[in-house]
Amino acid sequence: MLMPKIKLIYFAGCPNYKSVKNILEHIGVSFDEINQDDLANGHPFKRFTSPTIIKNDKLIFGERVSEMGGGCSIHIPERWELEQKLKT
């Protein structure tokens, strides 16, 4: 069975990034961190709010936005919510 590919997308200075990262680490899943500041202009991952979690190309948390530069993900999920979403 293949391990799910989980991506944590964020921008530097995001006030909610560390909270979501800590939840993922506490759950014990492996994930790739993608800093939007390191991406080229026009990169598709720049069109997400920060933080965003994607599992196997499925949006788990955060939002896709119509313009580059994203924005902030306001409501941070509880650990149990995130665990449940990552299991499906």
C-alpha positions as CSV (number, residue, x, y, z in Angstrom):
1,M,0.0,0.0,0.0
2,L,1.3,3.4,-1.0
3,M,1.8,6.0,1.7
4,P,-0.3,9.1,1.2
5,K,1.5,12.2,-0.1
6,I,0.7,15.0,2.3
7,K,1.8,18.6,1.5
8,L,1.7,21.5,4.0
9,I,1.6,24.7,2.0
10,Y,2.3,28.0,3.7
11,F,4.0,31.4,3.5
12,A,6.7,32.8,5.8
13,G,5.2,34.8,8.6
14,C,1.8,32.9,8.5
15,P,0.5,33.1,12.1
16,N,-1.3,29.7,11.8
17,Y,1.4,27.7,10.0
18,K,3.2,26.4,13.2
19,S,0.0,25.4,14.9
20,V,-1.0,23.2,11.9
21,K,2.5,21.8,11.5
22,N,2.5,20.9,15.2
23,I,-0.8,19.1,14.8
24,L,0.5,17.1,11.8
25,E,3.7,16.2,13.8
26,H,1.6,15.1,16.8
27,I,-0.6,12.9,14.6
28,G,2.6,11.3,13.3
29,V,2.1,11.6,9.6
30,S,5.0,12.5,7.2
31,F,4.5,15.5,5.1
32,D,6.4,17.8,2.7
33,E,6.5,21.5,3.6
34,I,6.1,23.9,0.7
35,N,7.0,27.5,1.3
36,Q,5.1,29.6,-1.2
37,D,7.8,32.3,-0.9
38,D,10.2,29.9,-2.6
39,L,7.9,29.2,-5.5
40,A,8.1,30.9,-8.9
41,N,5.4,33.4,-9.8
42,G,2.5,31.5,-11.5
43,H,3.2,28.3,-9.6
44,P,-0.2,26.6,-8.8
45,F,0.6,26.2,-5.1
46,K,0.6,30.0,-4.8
47,R,-3.1,29.9,-5.3
48,F,-3.8,28.4,-1.8
49,T,-4.4,30.1,1.5
50,S,-1.8,29.5,4.2
51,P,-1.7,27.0,5.7
52,T,-3.2,24.5,3.4
53,I,-3.0,20.7,3.6
54,I,-3.3,18.6,0.5
55,K,-3.3,14.8,0.6
56,N,-2.8,12.9,-2.7
57,D,-4.0,16.0,-4.6
58,K,-7.1,16.3,-2.5
59,L,-7.6,19.5,-0.5
60,I,-8.0,18.6,3.1
61,F,-7.7,22.0,4.8
62,G,-7.3,25.5,3.5
63,E,-8.8,27.1,0.4
64,R,-8.0,27.5,-3.3
65,V,-8.1,31.1,-4.3
66,S,-8.6,32.7,-7.7
67,E,-5.6,35.1,-7.5
68,M,-2.0,34.6,-6.8
69,G,-0.9,35.5,-3.3
70,G,-3.4,33.4,-1.4
71,G,-4.2,34.8,2.0
72,C,-4.7,33.2,5.4
73,S,-6.6,30.1,6.5
74,I,-8.6,31.5,9.4
75,H,-10.2,28.5,11.2
76,I,-7.6,26.0,12.4
77,P,-9.0,22.5,12.7
78,E,-8.9,20.6,15.9
79,R,-6.5,17.7,16.0
80,W,-9.3,15.1,15.9
81,E,-10.8,16.9,12.8
82,L,-7.6,16.8,10.9
83,E,-6.9,13.1,11.9
84,Q,-10.4,12.2,10.6
85,K,-9.9,14.1,7.3
86,L,-6.5,12.5,6.8
87,K,-7.9,9.0,7.2
88,T,-10.4,9.3,4.4
